[in-house]
Structure formats: C-alpha cells, structure tokens
Amino acid sequence: MLSSLPTSLAAAVLEIGGCFAFWAWLRMDRSAWWLVPGVACLVGFAWLLTRIDAVHAGRAYAAYGGIYIACSLAWLWAVEGARPDRWDLLGAAICLIGAAVILFGPRASA
C-alpha cells in the first residue's frame, strides 16, 4: 500500500485543481474556459484513483480521503495564501491517522 502514496498525492492534486477550476469560474468570476483544464484534471483524478493498490474500491477511497484533506490544506496555503490554523492541522492529523488505520489495520484472510 505504501506504493499508493505517490498515486494518492497526484490524485489529490488533480481533484483539488479540478474542483478549484469550477470554484474559480463560479465564485471568482473567472472565464468558463477554466472548466476545460478542470474537467481534464477530474478525469485524471478518477483514473489515478483506480490505480491505488487495494482490493476494494471503498477502502481505497476511504484511505485516500485522509490524503485529500491534508493536500487541501497545503493547497489552501500554497495557492490561496491562507495559512492553516492549528484546528486545520489537528483535523488533518486525525484524518491521516484514520487513513493509516484503514490501510494498515490487520485484516482477516478471506
């Protein structure tokens, strides 16, 4: 599962970028042309998410959620210029711990 970390990070960047394109169009009065790379990013995100090494899609998506949250806060800081506060960081840490439990918790063999 550790090999899935780079894939999850790339998927998160694409998902956040794709969603931000829609945000920019609808909330920041940017051109509708922002939707073209936005949709491309979302397609790439969906494809990458299928590359995560997991037997069950739901478990892969749940573990990815922790990565997504942490990457969203990095985006907040790097792209939007708003520094995450301690509550953002605590929440992200809790989510990453949850993702680790999902990924590395002992499983009964089928």
C-alpha positions as CSV (number, residue, x, y, z in Angstrom):
1,M,0.0,0.0,0.0
2,L,2.9,2.4,0.5
3,S,3.4,2.5,-3.2
4,S,0.0,4.0,-3.4
5,L,1.1,7.2,-1.6
6,P,2.5,9.0,-4.7
7,T,-0.6,8.0,-6.7
8,S,-2.8,9.3,-3.9
9,L,-0.9,12.6,-3.8
10,A,-1.1,13.0,-7.5
11,A,-4.9,12.2,-7.5
12,A,-5.4,14.7,-4.7
13,V,-3.7,17.5,-6.6
14,L,-5.7,16.7,-9.7
15,E,-9.0,16.6,-7.8
16,I,-8.3,19.8,-5.9
17,G,-7.2,21.5,-9.1
18,G,-10.2,20.3,-11.0
19,C,-12.6,21.4,-8.3
20,F,-10.8,24.7,-7.9
21,A,-11.3,25.4,-11.6
22,F,-15.1,25.2,-11.0
23,W,-14.8,27.3,-7.9
24,A,-12.8,30.0,-9.8
25,W,-15.4,30.0,-12.6
26,L,-18.5,30.2,-10.3
27,R,-17.2,32.0,-7.2
28,M,-14.3,34.2,-8.6
29,D,-15.9,35.3,-11.9
30,R,-13.2,33.6,-14.0
31,S,-13.8,32.6,-17.6
32,A,-15.7,29.4,-18.4
33,W,-12.5,28.3,-20.1
34,W,-11.3,27.4,-16.7
35,L,-13.6,24.4,-17.0
36,V,-11.5,22.8,-19.7
37,P,-8.5,22.0,-17.6
38,G,-10.8,21.5,-14.6
39,V,-12.6,18.6,-16.3
40,A,-9.3,17.2,-17.6
41,C,-8.0,17.2,-14.0
42,L,-11.1,15.5,-12.7
43,V,-10.8,12.8,-15.3
44,G,-7.1,12.3,-14.5
45,F,-8.1,12.1,-10.8
46,A,-10.7,9.4,-11.3
47,W,-8.3,7.4,-13.4
48,L,-5.5,7.7,-10.8
49,L,-7.8,6.7,-8.0
50,T,-8.3,3.3,-9.8
51,R,-4.5,2.8,-9.7
52,I,-4.4,2.7,-5.9
53,D,-3.3,-0.7,-4.7
54,A,-6.4,-2.0,-2.9
55,V,-8.7,-5.0,-3.2
56,H,-11.8,-3.0,-2.5
57,A,-12.6,0.4,-4.0
58,G,-14.4,1.7,-0.9
59,R,-11.3,1.1,1.2
60,A,-9.0,2.8,-1.3
61,Y,-11.4,5.8,-1.4
62,A,-11.7,6.0,2.4
63,A,-7.9,5.9,2.9
64,Y,-7.4,8.4,0.1
65,G,-9.7,10.8,2.0
66,G,-7.1,11.5,4.6
67,I,-4.5,12.3,1.9
68,Y,-7.1,14.6,0.2
69,I,-7.7,16.5,3.3
70,A,-4.0,17.1,4.0
71,C,-3.4,18.1,0.4
72,S,-6.4,20.5,0.5
73,L,-4.8,22.3,3.4
74,A,-1.5,22.5,1.5
75,W,-3.4,24.0,-1.4
76,L,-5.1,26.5,0.9
77,W,-1.7,27.7,2.0
78,A,0.3,27.4,-1.3
79,V,-2.3,28.6,-3.8
80,E,-4.8,30.6,-1.8
81,G,-2.3,32.2,0.5
82,A,-4.3,31.4,3.7
83,R,-2.2,29.6,6.4
84,P,-3.9,26.6,8.0
85,D,-4.6,27.2,11.7
86,R,-4.0,24.7,14.5
87,W,-7.5,23.3,14.2
88,D,-7.0,22.6,10.5
89,L,-3.7,20.8,11.3
90,L,-5.3,18.8,14.1
91,G,-8.2,17.8,11.9
92,A,-5.8,16.7,9.1
93,A,-3.7,14.7,11.6
94,I,-6.7,12.9,12.9
95,C,-7.8,12.1,9.3
96,L,-4.3,10.8,8.4
97,I,-4.3,8.6,11.4
98,G,-7.7,7.3,10.3
99,A,-6.3,6.6,6.8
100,A,-3.4,4.7,8.3
101,V,-5.7,2.6,10.4
102,I,-7.7,1.8,7.3
103,L,-4.7,1.0,5.2
104,F,-2.6,-0.9,7.7
105,G,-5.1,-2.4,10.1
106,P,-5.0,-6.2,10.4
107,R,-7.4,-8.0,8.1
108,A,-8.9,-11.4,8.5
109,S,-7.9,-13.5,5.5
110,A,-10.9,-14.4,3.2
